[in-house]
Amino acid sequence: MAFPVMSLFRLVRAGFVMAREGVFSLVHLPDLPAGPRFGIAIARLLERRAVKDKSADLRLSDALNRLGPSYVKLGQFLATRADVVGKDAARELSALQDRLPAFEHEAARRAISEQLDRPVDEIFVEFGEAVAAASIAQVHPAVIRGKDGVDRKVAVKVLRPGVARRFQRDLESYYLVARLAERFHPPSRRLRPVAVVDTLAQSVAMEMDFRLEAAALSEMAENIANDAGFRVPSVEWLHTSKGVLTLEWIDGRKMSDVDGLREDGHDLEALGASVIQSFLRHTLRDGFFHADMHQGNLFVEPDGTLVAVDFGITGRLNKRERRFLAEILFGFITRNYKRVAEVHFEAGYVPAHQDVDMFAQAIRAIGEPIHGHDASEISMARLLTQLFEVTDLFEMRTQTQLIMLQKTMVVVEGVARSLNPNLDMWRTAEPVVGSWIAENLGPVGKFRDAGDALSALARVANDMPLFADRIGRMSAELEKMTNSGLRFDEETAEAIGKAEARHTRSGRIALWVIAVCALLLTYQAF
């Protein structure tokens, strides 16, 4: 009983903090039933006067930062799920900044010593104060001495002490809300809130293991080894563990400092194009992309090279999904809306009973306005809103594997626009998408696909004796079952017996509870 009570208490506290920060004023009251509308009206009585002049994104940021790291991460995660929280809330949550006060310097030193099993002074020649702090970790500058005796500056990322425990407690509260929603609000079952929390839990667990981030950096470095103008920092594996990640220090300017980039003499238009094309190249060619490519995670070196950091969140697409994505993008670029519609049907994104020509007409209504205009005249948010409305009209199911990609594409477009407000995203994307189409869907690609198919057939042929043996044994077992009846082994029979005993015991307890209640009612009647 303690677990639900504590979870409920934490939820009440979270509701109070959100009410004080004015978050409930962001809910559009006319769209709600009478009960929730009355509850929100009561909650708004708790608002602090100082919040009335705050923008929506600042109210959310302040509330979630006050509630702690797990709520910040929840807000960022829900920003990718417009299907769950709605388009307006997702837009406001996308502005949430992952910035928290740094924890104590000595706590960071203790954490490093425990993780690397050596005193900090033995590991690093120098170890400085934190220069950046987020919900899960903070970063310290340090210096290590290489085997060649040369000192190198590094960035040391340290996990917040106790953050895993805090996340686990708050996840219990999220699960409680999700289960209650599924049980008492049938319309929410379509969105599978428990599965949403499962996804968040898995994402956070992976992000809190820095060995996985180091592996992602290593994989990306291999993928882009021959790419000019884009790289990632190298990993110091001997100084890396689950809670400590040591990387090459990047001497560059953050992409968020646009004025500084201009003063450095960088070509901002070229940088904007490079951001978009690099992201599309990683997505289409490699099927592995940085899923958090905002300005704070991108640096520009003096020679103009882009350097991406913070690989705690990454995304993947298999070859089939990449082909569909490329054809959809290329269809928009070439204005072949019929092909865009056909790809949606081939991928199973739109149910087969829908009309492909009607869907193509709806896609044309989205695609035509973007041609002949630059990004300053096109609202990507409006474009996505139209796409959501069209896909909903044609019963298009939410594609969970594409949600992270869609969110990252919007962020990348925003980064590029901050560098070049007149950038035409579609024209910039055409060289990468077009070359991928030519290589993978043209004659060379078809020949390669035929070779892959033959290889798959060869593997099946090699496995045929094994399949035949298994089928033979299965046939013999079925024949034996037909002649002798279904039999359980000893372990299965024992498990069934225990389950039946538990069921009987639960039934007896329920009967006793009913009997006691009946006696109490009879006693009160007399």
C-alpha positions, 0 to 999 in steps of 0.5 A: 500500500505504501507504493501507491500512497507515496506515488499519489503524494508525489503527484499531488505535489507536482500538481501544486507546483504546476498550479503555482507556476500557472501551467493550468492556465495554458489549458483551453477550458471550453474544450474540456468536460464540466468536471475537469473544467471545474478542477482546473478553475480551482487549481488556477486560484493557486497561481502566483501573481508573478506568473501572469506575464510569463509566456507559455514555454517559460511557465512550463520550463519553470514548473518542470525545473522546480519538480526536478530532472525526471519532470524535465525529461518527461516534458522533453519526451512528451514534446515528441508525442503530439499525438498524446499531448496535442499539437499546442502542448507539444509546441510549448514543451519543445521550447523546454530548456534542459538547464539545471543548477550544477551539483557540488564540485566535491560530489562530482569528484567523489562520483568519478573516484567511485566510477573509475576506482581511482582518485581524481588527482591520479586520473586528471592533471587538472579538473575544473568547475562545471561549465554546463549542467542538465537534468541527468549530468554536468560537464567539467573541463579537465586535462589528462596526460597521454602515454606520449607525455603530452597533456590533452584537454578533455570534457568529463560528463558526470552523472548526477548523484542519486538521479537514477533513484529519483527517476525510478520514484517519479516513474512509479508516479507516471505509471500510476497515472497511466494505469488509472487513465487506461482503466477509467478513461477508455478513449485514452487506451488508443494512445496506450499511456502505459506503453508511452511510459515504458518508452520513456523509462527505456529511453532514460535508462539508456541515457543514464548509461554513458557507455551506451553514449560512448558507443553511439559516438564511436558508431557515428565516427565510423559512419562519417569517417569520410564525410567532410565538414562534420565530425564528433568528439573522440572518446577516452575509453579508459576514463569512461564508465557507466556514470562518467564519460570523458571526451575530446574537448571541442574548441569551437563556438556554439551554434546558438551564438549566431552573432559570434559565428558571423564575427568569426567570418563563417558562411552562415548560409553554408552552415545552415545547409550543412546542418540539414544535409548532414542530418539527412545523410546520416538518416538515409545513408546510415539509418542512425542519427543524432536525435537531439541536434539543437543549437546547444549540441552543435559547435563550429570549429575555426575551419567551419567543421560542425561538431555534434555532442551529447549523443544520449538520444539517438534514432534508427531507421531500418532500410525499408523505412529509409526507402519510404522516407526518401521516396516521400521526401523526393516526391515532395521535392519533385511534386510527384504527389501520387507517388507520395500517396502510393508510398504511404499505402505501400508502407502500411501507414494508411489503411488499404481501404482508403482511396489513394487518389483522394490521399494524393489530392490531400498531399498536394494541398500540403506540398504545393504551397511550399514550392517557389517560397523560401523558409521565411515564408513557410511555417514548418509548424503549420505544415506539420499541423496540416499533415496531422489533420490529413493523416487523421482524416485518412485514419493514418496510424501513429508510426512510433518509429518515425516520431523521433525522426519527425521531431528531430527534422523540425529541430534541425530545420529550426537550427538552419533557419536561425543561421539563414532565415531565407533557407529553402529546406526542400531545395537544400535537401534535394542533393542528398535525397536525390543521390540516395534515390539514384543509388538505392532505387535506380538500376544499381540499387535494384541489382544490389537488392536482387543480390541481397534476395539471392543471398537470403535464398541461399541462407534459407537453402542452407537451413532447409535440412534443419527446418525439415528435421524440426518439422518432422519432430513437430509432426511426430509430437502432434501424432503422439498427442492425437493418439495419447491425448494432451499431457503436461510435464511434471513442472507444468502440472505443479504450476497449474496446481499452485495457480489454482490453489492461489485462486481458491485461496483468494476466493475464500478470502473474498468470501470472508470479507463479504461475510464480515461486511454482512455481519457489520451491516446486520449489527448496525441494523440492530 
